[in-house]
Amino acid sequence: MPAPVIGVILMVAITVILAAVIAAFVFGIGGDIGQAPQASITASAATENTDNGDEKVIKLQHRGGEQIRIDSAITRITVNEEPVDVKLGTDYREFQVGQTLYIWQNKTNGYFIGNSTDLSGESDVDSIDETVNLKLIDIASQQLIFDRDIRF
């Protein structure tokens, strides 16, 4: 008779361990991944007339919702899956309602965030049949904040 008793003890032990693992996930003991900031953002393509000719610019406008921290350790920004250089001054560390963020394309086809709050030679882009995909990703939760295709 000892074999059935050992079997029952093992079954009870497995059930208790399984219940503890499920409870850890249900009650959040396993860690909180958080949630990405919720914001209403619009994006448009523009050009800037510079000494080097027309340069492509993506304009992001924060229309409402939570602020977004623009920091490579907190928010990943990509254009066509390539990272955007977010090394910038103090102007846009926190992207808040009412602000406009400019993402410029440099000569090596990379993108960077500009500090300009005004495009003096700005004009809407006539369609040149190029579409880029822009994403803002919250690193902690790995959730998308923004994902749009923008046509130049």
C-alpha positions as CSV (number, residue, x, y, z in Angstrom):
1,M,0.0,0.0,0.0
2,P,2.9,2.5,0.3
3,A,3.0,3.0,-3.5
4,P,-0.5,4.6,-3.8
5,V,0.2,6.9,-0.9
6,I,3.4,8.2,-2.5
7,G,1.5,8.7,-5.8
8,V,-1.2,10.8,-4.0
9,I,1.5,12.9,-2.2
10,L,3.2,13.6,-5.6
11,M,-0.1,14.5,-7.2
12,V,-0.9,16.9,-4.4
13,A,2.6,18.5,-4.6
14,I,2.4,19.0,-8.3
15,T,-1.1,20.6,-8.0
16,V,0.2,23.0,-5.2
17,I,3.2,24.0,-7.3
18,L,1.1,24.6,-10.4
19,A,-1.4,26.6,-8.4
20,A,1.4,28.8,-7.0
21,V,2.8,29.5,-10.5
22,I,-0.6,30.4,-11.9
23,A,-1.3,32.7,-8.9
24,A,2.0,34.5,-9.4
25,F,1.0,35.5,-12.9
26,V,-2.6,36.3,-12.0
27,F,-1.8,38.5,-9.1
28,G,1.3,40.1,-10.7
29,I,3.9,38.7,-8.4
30,G,5.9,37.7,-11.5
31,G,6.7,41.3,-12.3
32,D,4.9,44.2,-13.8
33,I,5.9,45.0,-17.4
34,G,3.9,48.3,-17.3
35,Q,2.0,49.9,-20.1
36,A,3.2,52.2,-22.9
37,P,2.1,55.9,-22.7
38,Q,-1.2,56.6,-24.4
39,A,-1.0,59.6,-26.8
40,S,-2.7,61.0,-29.9
41,I,0.0,61.8,-32.4
42,T,-0.2,62.9,-36.0
43,A,2.6,62.7,-38.6
44,S,3.2,64.5,-41.9
45,A,5.9,64.8,-44.4
46,A,7.5,68.2,-45.2
47,T,10.6,69.6,-46.9
48,E,12.9,72.3,-45.7
49,N,14.7,74.5,-48.2
50,T,18.3,74.6,-47.0
51,D,21.7,75.5,-48.5
52,N,22.0,71.8,-49.4
53,G,18.7,71.8,-51.3
54,D,15.4,70.4,-50.1
55,E,15.7,68.1,-47.1
56,K,13.0,65.7,-46.0
57,V,11.4,66.2,-42.6
58,I,8.8,64.2,-40.7
59,K,6.7,66.3,-38.4
60,L,5.2,64.7,-35.3
61,Q,2.5,66.6,-33.5
62,H,1.4,65.6,-30.0
63,R,-2.4,66.2,-30.0
64,G,-3.3,64.8,-26.6
65,G,-2.7,62.1,-23.9
66,E,0.3,61.4,-21.8
67,Q,3.8,62.8,-22.3
68,I,6.4,60.6,-24.0
69,R,10.0,60.6,-22.8
70,I,12.3,60.9,-25.8
71,D,15.3,59.0,-24.5
72,S,17.0,56.0,-26.2
73,A,16.7,54.1,-22.9
74,I,13.0,54.7,-22.6
75,T,11.5,55.1,-26.1
76,R,12.8,53.6,-29.4
77,I,12.1,55.6,-32.5
78,T,12.6,54.0,-35.9
79,V,12.1,54.9,-39.5
80,N,11.9,51.9,-41.8
81,E,13.2,49.8,-38.9
82,E,16.3,51.9,-38.6
83,P,16.9,53.7,-35.3
84,V,16.5,57.5,-35.1
85,D,19.4,59.3,-33.4
86,V,17.7,60.9,-30.3
87,K,20.9,62.6,-29.0
88,L,19.5,66.1,-28.7
89,G,19.5,69.1,-26.3
90,T,17.0,69.6,-23.6
91,D,14.2,70.9,-25.9
92,Y,12.4,67.6,-26.4
93,R,13.2,65.2,-23.6
94,E,9.5,65.2,-22.8
95,F,7.2,65.2,-25.9
96,Q,4.0,66.9,-24.5
97,V,0.6,68.0,-25.8
98,G,0.9,70.8,-28.2
99,Q,4.6,70.2,-29.2
100,T,5.9,69.4,-32.6
101,L,8.9,67.1,-33.1
102,Y,10.9,67.2,-36.3
103,I,12.7,64.1,-37.6
104,W,15.3,65.0,-40.3
105,Q,16.9,62.8,-42.8
106,N,20.6,63.3,-43.0
107,K,22.9,62.8,-46.0
108,T,23.7,59.2,-45.2
109,N,19.9,58.3,-45.3
110,G,19.8,58.1,-41.5
111,Y,17.4,60.1,-39.4
112,F,17.8,62.3,-36.4
113,I,15.6,64.5,-34.2
114,G,16.1,68.2,-34.8
115,N,15.8,70.9,-32.2
116,S,14.1,73.3,-34.5
117,T,10.6,74.5,-33.5
118,D,10.1,76.3,-36.8
119,L,10.7,75.3,-40.4
120,S,11.3,78.7,-42.0
121,G,11.3,77.4,-45.6
122,E,8.7,74.7,-44.9
123,S,6.4,73.4,-47.7
124,D,4.2,70.4,-47.9
125,V,5.8,67.7,-49.9
126,D,4.6,67.0,-53.4
127,S,4.3,63.3,-53.7
128,I,7.6,61.8,-54.8
129,D,6.4,58.2,-54.3
130,E,8.4,57.3,-51.3
131,T,6.8,55.9,-48.1
132,V,8.5,55.5,-44.8
133,N,7.3,53.7,-41.7
134,L,7.7,55.5,-38.4
135,K,7.4,53.7,-35.1
136,L,7.6,54.9,-31.5
137,I,8.1,51.9,-29.1
138,D,8.0,51.9,-25.3
139,I,11.1,49.9,-24.4
140,A,9.9,48.7,-20.9
141,S,6.7,47.2,-22.1
142,Q,7.7,46.6,-25.8
143,Q,4.4,48.1,-26.8
144,L,3.9,50.4,-29.8
145,I,3.1,54.0,-29.0
146,F,2.8,55.1,-32.6
147,D,3.0,53.2,-36.0
148,R,2.3,55.0,-39.3
149,D,3.3,55.0,-42.9
150,I,4.2,58.5,-44.1
151,R,4.3,59.3,-47.8
152,F,6.7,61.9,-49.2
